[in-house]
Amino acid sequence: MSGVVDATISGPGVNARNRVRFFASLISALVLHSTAAIAEPIAYTAVGDKLARLDLATGQLFPVGTFGSISNTPFLDVEGMAFDDKGRLYAVDDTTETLMIVNIGSGRAEALSGIYGLGLQNQGTGGNLNQLDFGLAFTCNGDLWLSSDSVGKLWRVNQGSGSTSLVGSTGPKISGLAAYGDELYGIGVGDDEGLYRINTDSGQATLIGRLQLGYTFYDAGLDFDADGNLWAVLDFNPPPAGQPQVERVSEIVRLNVDTGAASAPTRVQGDNSIEIEALAIAPTACPDGNIEVAVEVPATGRGALGLMLLLIAGLGMALVGRRP
């Protein structure tokens, strides 16, 4: 039948070249599968009033759709984002102070309460937007947590009503939240730049380590991917020291969970006005025991793939040289 490969290799009449082609095709398929498997994940974020997908490897943004509005007030400042264990995308909007579920296919957001349902009106730093600058994360026990970098607080959120209950002061300015199992992590901004572990009983944030980027950022999003890698998006307003005000494009970094150190940054792809500070990648991982550090398998590197192809060629030459 056309398109079907006969994998049977037996009998004295089998041609050596056919064997080479078969094994080469098989190994090539495995190489391609391995290469696809190590591609960086796609995250979700907010750009203005729209949901967007974000390629963490390249920084490329792919707009999905507009969030919509509540009581004729548009969702203009969506910040914290997190997936629950069923794969539903939750988000909070700083403009209307509402918790909502976002359709990842259309971008449309459905508020879980009326306007200002979080119950935090007038607790921010003022201005046109209340400027609470939220972070959002689910822990593995199903609890939903909300942070604010502008007031340095942590709340527990009722997923049904969207209301909040204060846990306590974080101390440092925590902008983004992420969870692995029941461990809650936060990323600090401004003078508190760094990765923190957060006590969910008291709200207190304890420094793990600085990102060591050499410049300051003022808002951030944080999340783990399904393999336990921790990612962050950094937002600059004002921009890094020595750069003009127009230079406000956000960056993507991967963080070491043990030290807080950041990888070399990847700029988000777009014009100079792009600022993102929300990040959601995957539902919270619920492992047994400690975080498993993701290890890059050498066999999937470019050099190793080249060596594998040389070995395939050598195998092919050896098989061709043998008599059938």
N, C-alpha and C positions, 0 to 999 in steps of 0.2 A: 504494500500500500504506500502511495506517495506520502513523503513526510515522516515516515517511521523508520528509525534506525534499527537494523538488526544487530543486536549486541552479542549474538552467539559467536564464539570463537572456538572452533574445534576442528579436528581432522587435518590431515596432511595437505589438503588443498587450499587452506586459508592463506591469502597473500599477505606478506609482511607489511607491504605498504598500507593495506587496509587496516591492519592492526595499529599501525602508527597513526593513521587518520582517526581511528576510533578513540585511542587513548588521548591524542592531542585534543580532540573535540571534548572529551569528558573533562580533562584537566582545565581546558579553557573555560568551560561552563562553570566549574568550581571557582576559578579565579574571578570570573565576572560576578558570580554570586557573592563571593567574599568582599569584592570591591563595593558592590551595592550595599552590603550589610553594614559597612563602616561609614557610610555617608552620614554627615551630621544631621540631626533631627530638624524638623520644621516646627517652629514655635508660633504662638499667636501673640499679637500685641495690638496697641491702639495708636493710630496716627490721626490726631485731631478727633473728628467725630466718626471715624471709620475703623472697623476691624480689619486687620491685615495679617497675612501669614509672613513669617520671617525665616529665611534660610540662614541658619546659624553658621554655616560654613562660608558663605559668600557675602552675607549682609543684605541680600536682595529682598526687597519688600514686594508682596503681592496683595494689593487691595482686594478685600472681600465685599464689603458693603457698609452702609451707614447704620449706626446704632439706633437712631430714632430719637424719641423724646418722651417726656412725661409731663402732663399738665401744660402742654405747649412749650415746655422748656427742653431744649435739645440736650442730649448727652454729649458735652463738649470736652470733658476732661476725665476720660476713663483711665484709671491708673492701676489699682490692684487687679490681678487676674489669677484664677486658679481652677484647675479641673478637680471635680469630685471623683469618687471611686467608680462612678457610672459613666465617666467621660463627658459630663456636662460642664460647660465653661461658665463659671461665675465671674462677675466683675463688679467693681464699685466705681461710681462716678462722683467726682469731687464737686461738680457744679450743682447737682441735685441731691447729693448725699443719699444715694439709693443703692441697694444691692440688687443685682439683676442676673438673669441667665441669658447668655448670648448664643444665638444660633450660628454655629461655625460655618454653615453653608451660605447663609445670606448676610450675616453680620447683625441682623436685627436683634435688639435687646428687649427682654420682657422684665419690667421692674417687679420685684417681689413685695413691694409695699407702695404707699403713696410717696409723694415727693418729701424729701428730708426724713425718710423712714429710718435711717440709721440713728436718729435721735441725737445728732452731734452738731446741730445748727448753732452757729456763733461760737463754736469752740476753736475754730481755726485762727489763722493769723490775719484775717481780714482781707480787704481788696475785693475786686470783682468776683473772684473765685474764693471760696472760703479757705482754700489753701491748706488742707489737712495733709495732702500728699500721701495717699494710702498705699499700703502693701497688703496682700491677701494670700492666705494659704490654708489648705486642709491638712491636718495631721491624720495619721492612719486610723485613729479611733473615731474619726468622723467629725471632730470639732473643726470649726471654721474660725480663723483668727484674722484680726485686722490691726494694722499698725498705722501710726502717723508720725512722719519725721518732724513736722512743724511743731507738734506739741509733745512729742516723746512719750506716747502712750500705746498700750496694747489692750484690745477689746476681744471678747468672745462674741461671735455673731450668731443669732438665731436664723437658721437657713429658711425657716418657714415664713417668718414675719419680716426679716431683714433688720430687726432691732439689735442693739448692741448692749453688752454689759461690760463695764470697765474691769480689767484685770489689775492693772497697775502701771507705773511709770517704767519705761524701758531704760531711762537714763540717756544713753546715746540716741542720736536722731536716726531711727530705723526707717528706711524708705521702702525696701522690698522685703517680702517674706518668702520662704520656701520650707518645705518639710520633707524629711525622709523618715519613714516610720512615724513614731511619735516625737521625734526630735525636731524642734523648730529653730530655723536659722533666719538671720536677718542681715541686710547689708546697710551699713551706716554711711552717711553722706556728710559733705562739708568737712568740718574739723573732726568729725567722728568716722571718717572714711575707714572701712574695714569690714571683715566678716565676723559675725557675732552668733553665739548660741543663746537662745532666749528661754528663760524659765517660764513655763506656761502657768505656774501657780502664782508667781509674783509679778511677771512681766519684765523682770530685770534682764538686761542684755549683757553678756560677758564676752569680751573681745577674744577671738581666736587668733586673728592676725590682720595686718594691713595688706592692702592689695599691691602696694609698692609700685604704683604706676608713675609716680613723680608729678602728678597733677591732681586737681580737685574736681569732683563732680557733685551735683546738687540734688539729683533725683536718680532713682535706679529701680529696676525690676530684677527679680531673682526667681529661679526655679531649677529643680532637678529634672534631667531627662530620665527615660525608663531604665537606663543602664547605671544610674547613680552619679552621673556627671553633673556638676553644679555650674550653671550659666548665669550671667548677669548682663543686663543692658544698662549703660551709663548715659545720663542726660546732663548736658552742660548748658547752664544759663545762670550766670555768665559763662563764657567759654573758658577752656584751659588758659592758664597764664601765658601772656605773650601772643595770643591769637586774637584776631579781630572779632568783633561782636557777631559778624555774619557766620563765623565758623562755629556752628552749633549742632552739627550732625552727631547723632548718638553713636556709641561704640558697643561692640559685643566682646565679652571676655569669658573665659572659663576659669573657675576658681578652684584652688586646692582646698579641700574641706578641712585638712589638718592644719594648714598654715595661713590660709586666706590669700595667698599669693595669686595674682592674676596672670593669665597667659598674655601673649602679645595681642593687642586689640584688633578687631575687624570693624571697619567703619560700615555703618548702615548705608546702603546704596540709595541715593536720591539727592534732591537739591539741598542747599545749605539750611533750609528751614526745618528739616526733619528732626523732630525730637520725640523719642519714645522712652517711656518709663514703666511699662507694664510687660510682664513676661509670663506665659503659661505654656508648658511643653507637654506634660504627660500627667495622668493621675498619680497621686502620691504612691510611691513604692512602699510596700509593707513587708520588709525582709525580717528574717529571724536573726537577731544579733546585730552586730555593728555594720556600718556602711562598708560595702565591698568596693574597694578602689578599682575603677575600670583600668585595665591594662591593655595597651596597644600591642596587638600581636604582630611581631616582626614580619610574619609571612604575608601580611597585607600591605606592607610598605612598597614603594615603587622599586627600590633597589632589590628587595626580596622577590618581587614579581618578575623583575628582569632575570634574576638568577634562576627562578623557576622555569622561565621560558628557555633559558640556555640548557637546563637539565632536560627539558622536553625535547629540544633539538638533538642533544646528545643521545637520548634514548631512541629517538627516531633513526638516527644514523646507525646506531647499533643494531636496531631491528631490521633496517633495510639491508644491512650487510649480511644478515643471517639468511640461510636458505629456508624456504618455506617448508 
